[in-house]
Structure formats: structure tokens, C-alpha cells
């Protein structure tokens, strides 16, 4: 009898432990992150500290993770997509890969940073610019003026001295391509992009590569997000920031996967990312401009009031993506 009772107690204890382990495992949040490793870790660590919910994440390029989200839409391996420009989230939403969720923290966020159906929400503003390694530029081009506009980059003297990312893999570069197409029109835009591509010395896949390559002096000029350039400048690298007129502004977005296995945790994470606390933390690391009106950007951010932006059509950028990338392949062999 005692043996039977002991066995029953042991069985109940084992079942309770198994249930507890499964519950804890189910609660763990899985994130696909497009933003940088440092910011991802800082944000997920703070989220876990505040909620007790553990987080695991995979950091990769925009193209890779958006393709994963779409491919895995019926059986997602992650719960949240963190980062990526609007057009990529529109693409994932059209593929039926995103869940609708309107966070209570989205109420004060500007309309341009929110989807109409709640499938994604912006959490920081991104603007493109030109980075200049001041020392290398002065040595290579003594007496020459630093380019101040996008058109100034089309200069044969700069051949091999420009770095920009690959628009097939990077949302940064695709945004730049759309910047020129929407600024100049389709035909003139492609004429510009064809001329520029012949001057570019390297097309890395990651949007974080150009600021680093400019900062370390491997190239004199680069096309990148201004916040990425500002971060390297703050770290002491010899970088000059240029905010050309007629640039594009977009937002980094967050979305929940359709059929997410940890929906409640995912919703809490979205609420957290849209909070002033999270956005100020991110800005303090990477100099992005928060979209939450209660959050303050870090010193060194270039305020939007000092940037001349075109009216960017994110839906058009999303609908043209396949056509644009196919044409890009034609001009860049």
C-alpha cells in the first residue's frame, strides 16, 4: 500500500513538473530581430526584467527574416518580427503572415507609423543620409567639396569610393532605391541608379556595414541610415553626417506572426516596444528617433525638423518590390 501511494505521489509530482516545464517553455517569447544585436539584447533583457517572460531571438537581415516569416506563416517558428521598414511589413501582411493587434500604447503614435488594420506598428523613425570619412575624403580629394545632395554622388571621381548595401537583402538599400525612384520618377530614377551603381565599390548585405566601413576608413563615402552613422560618430570615428534634401523617412516596425504560439507574450512585447521607456533605451544605443511622443531622442540624433523629406509612398514601394529588384539585377551584374 505504501509503495503504491509513493508511486502515485511520484507520478503526480512528475506530471506537475512536466506541466510546469511545458508552461514555461510555451511562455518563452521567440523573436526574429532585424535591428542590431546590441539593441535587441538590451530591449529583450529589459522586457524579461519587467515581465519575467524569457526571450530567445534570431538576428539576421531584413530579406532573410521577412522571407522566413512568409514561408513559416502556417507554422511560425517565432512570435514577433522586430524591425524592418514599412514596405516589408506590408509584404508580409499581404501574404497573410501577420496577426492583427492594436496595442493600447499605439494611441498617441502618429498615423504614418501605424497600419490601418493593426498588422504592424512603427517604433522609431529612420532617415537616409550620406556618411563621409572626413580624413580619407580629404586625402583622396583635396580641395573638393563634400557631396551635399544625392545628385552630388554621381561624380566619376568617386568611383570605387562609395559603399551601399544590397537592396535584395537590405531594407536600407531598398529604401534608398525607392527614394530615387519616387524623387526623380521611374525613368530618371533608374538612370540615376544605373550611374551610381557603377561607382559603388561594395554592396554588403547588412545595413549596418556601410557606417562601419566608412568609420574605419575603408571607403570615403557611404549611403546609410543617419542614426547608424551618428552611432559610429559618437564612438569617436571620423564620420561626417550629411542629410541630403529630398530624402526618405520611414519607420522601423514591429509585428506579431499569424498563428503565433505565444500570442499573449507577443502582445506584451509589442506593448513594451511602443512604450517611451523602450524607445528611449533604443535611442540611447543607436540614435534612432522615437515615434512615441512621450519619448526623448538621444543627444546626437538629427531631428526631423532639420531634414527635408519627400512624401514617401510605402504601399507603392511594397507593390513594386519584385519589379524593382528584378530591374536592379539587370543593371548590377
N, C-alpha and C positions, 0 to 999 in steps of 0.2 A: 504493500500500500504506500509506504513512504517513498519507495523507489518510483512508483507511478506518479505520485504527487510531485516529486522533484523533477521528473521528466516533463510534466505538464508546465511547471513553473519555468523550466529552462526553455521550453518551446515558446511559451508566451513572451519571455524575455527576448528570445531570438527574433520573433516576429515583430516585436516593438522596436528593436534596434534596426531591423531591415526597413520598417516603415519610416522610421526617423531618418535613416540614411537616404532613402528614396525621396522623402520630402525635401531634405536639404539639397540633394542633387538637383531636384526639379526646380527649386527656388533659385539656383545659381543662374545668373544672367550671362548670356553669351552675346558678345558684341563684335561686329565687323567694323573696324575703325579705319577711316581714310585720313583722319588727322594724324599728326606726328606722334611718335611713340611717347615722348615726354609728356605731352598734353593728355594723351589717352590714359597713361598711368596715373597722373595727378588727379584727373577727373574721376576715374573709376575707384581709386583709393579713397577719395573724399566721399563718394557715393556710398561705398561699403561702410565707411566710418559712421555715416549719418543714418544708414538704414539697416545695417547688419547683413545686407544681401551681398554675397560674394559675386565677383565678376571675373570672367575669363574673356580674353579678346584676341582677335587676329588682326594685325596691322598689315595692310597691303595697299596697292594703288587703286585709284577710283575704278578704272576699267575692269580690273580683275574682280573686285568685290561686287560691283553692280552686276556683272555677268553671273557671279555666284548666286546673288540674291534672286535673279530671274530664273536661273536654272533650277534652284532649290525651292521654288515657291510652293510646291505641294508638300514638301518635307524639309522645312528650313533647318539648317544646322546652327543658325544664330537667331537671336531675337530682335536685335536692333542694328540698324545701319547708321553709324555715326560719321557725319561729314559727307562731302561731295556737293557739287554745285546743283542748282535747281534743275537744270535740264536732265541730269542723270536720275534724279528722283522722279521726275515726270516720266522718264522712260520706264523705270521700274514700276511705277503706278499703272501705266498703260498696259504693262504686261501682267497686271493682276497680282503683283508680288508684295504689295504693301497693305498694311492694315489701317483703317481709319481710326484716328484718335485725336481729339481736340483737348489739349491739356488746359487746366484752369490757369496755368501760368502763361498761356498764349494770348490772353485777353488784351494786354497792353502792347503786344508786339505789332509793328507796322504791317499793313496789309501786304506789302511787297514780299514780306518774309514768311507768308503763310499760304498754304494751298487752300483752294476753295472747298475741297472735300475732306480736309484733315489728314491726308495721307502723308504729308511731311510738313515740317516747320523749321524755319531758319533760326540759327542761334548766334551767328556772327556775320558781319559784313566783310566781303572780300573785294578788293580793287586791284587791278593790274597796274604795273608800272615798269620802269626801266631801272636796272641796277648798274652802277658804274664802279669798277675798281679804279679809284682815283689815281693810284700810283702807276698801275700798268697803262692806263689810258694816257697819262702824261708822258710816259716813256715812249709809247708807240706813236702817239700823235701830238707832238709838241706844238703848242700854239693853236690846236684845233678845238673848237667849241664842243662841249659835251652835248649829245643829242637831247633835245627837249621835247620833241614830238615823235609820234610813231613814224611819220614820213622821214624824219631825220635819220632813221636807222637804215634806210635804203641808200647806202653810200658804199661804193666799191672799196673804199679804204678799209671798211670794217670786215672785209671778207675773212672768215675763219676766226673772228674775234667775238662772235655772238653765240650765246648758248640759250636754247629754249627747249622745253620738254616736248615729247612726242604726243600729239593730240589724240592718238589712238588709245594711249594708256593713261593719259593725264588730263584731268578736268581743267587744270590751269591752262594748258596749251589749247584745249578745245575752246575755252572761253576766249582766249586771245584770237583764235581764228574767227570766231563769231564776232568779236569786237571789230575786226577789219571788214568783214562782210556786211555787217549792219552799219558801220560807219561810212563805208565807201559805196555800198551797193555790190551786187553779185559779181559783175564783170570786172569792175575796177578793184574790188576786193581781192579777187583771185590773181589779178595782175600784180597787185602789191605782195600777196603771199608767195607767189612764184619767185619774184625778185628777191624777197627776204630769205626764202629757203636756201637760195644759192650762196648766201653769205654766212649761214649758220654753220658753226664748226662742230656742234654736237647736239643730238636730240636724245637726252636721257629720258627714262620712263617716269621718274618720280618728280613731282612738282617741287620737292624740297632740294633737288640737285642744283639748279641754277644759282640760288643765293650762296650755296656753299662753294661752288666752283668760281663764282665771282669774288667772294670773300677771300678765298685762298690765292687769288691772283692767276688762276689758270685761263681766265678769259677777261677781256676788258669790259664787255657789255653782256647783259642778260635780260631776259623777259621773265618776270615772276610776279607773284603777289607782293604788294608793298609791305604787308605785315611780315612776310618771310625775310625780306631784305632788311627791314627795321630790326628784326631779332638779331641778325648777324652783325649789323652795325652796332647794336647795344653791347654785343660781346667783344667789341674792340676791333672788328675787321674794317678794312679800308674801303668802305662802301658808301657811295653817294646815291641817294634816292631821287628819282625823277618821276613825278606824277604827270604824264602827258595829258593834254586836253583831249577830249572826245574818247575817254576810256570807258570801260565797262565795270559796273559794280554788280555783284551777285552776293548770295548768301550761302554759307555752309549750312546744310540741313541735317535733321535727324528724323528717322522714320522707324516704324515697327514692322517687322516682317508679317506677311499674311500667314496665318496658321502658326504663329509663334507659340512655342511650347511653354514659355514663361511670360504670359501676357501681363499679368499683374506687376511683376518685377519690371518688365519693359516699360509699362506706363509710368511707374515711379521714376524710372531713369530719365524718361522724356521730361517729366515734371522738373527733375533736378537740373538737367542741362539747360532748361529755359529759365532757371532762377538767376537772379542777379549775382548770387554768390558764386555759382559755377562759371558764369560768363566773365566775371571779374578775375577769377582764378586763371581762366584760359588766356585772357588778355594780358595778364601779368607775365605769362610764359612766352606767348607768341605774338603779342601786339595786335591781335585782331580787334575790330571794333564791335562791341556788344550790340545786339538788337534790343535787348531788354532795356527800356528807357530808364529803369532804376539803377542800371549798372554803369560804372565808370570805366572808360578805356584806360589802359596803362599810359604813363608818360612815354612819349616817343611815337605813339600812334599818329598817323596823319589823319586829322578829322575830315569827315566827308564834306564839310563846308569849304575845304581847300582843294577839292577835286572836281574837275569838270567831267561829268558823266553823260553819256548818251542814254536815250531811252531804250533799254535793253529788253528784247522780246525773248524771254526764256522758252516759251512754248514753240516759237519758231525755231530756236536753236535745237530743241529736242526733236522736232519733226524732221529737220534737215540732216540730222546727225549721220545717218547711213550714207546719204548722198555726198555730204561734205567730206567724210573720211575716205570714201572711195576716190573722190577727186584729189584729195591730199596724197593718196598713194600714187596717183598718176604723176604728180609734179615732184614728189620726193622719192626717188628710187633708192 
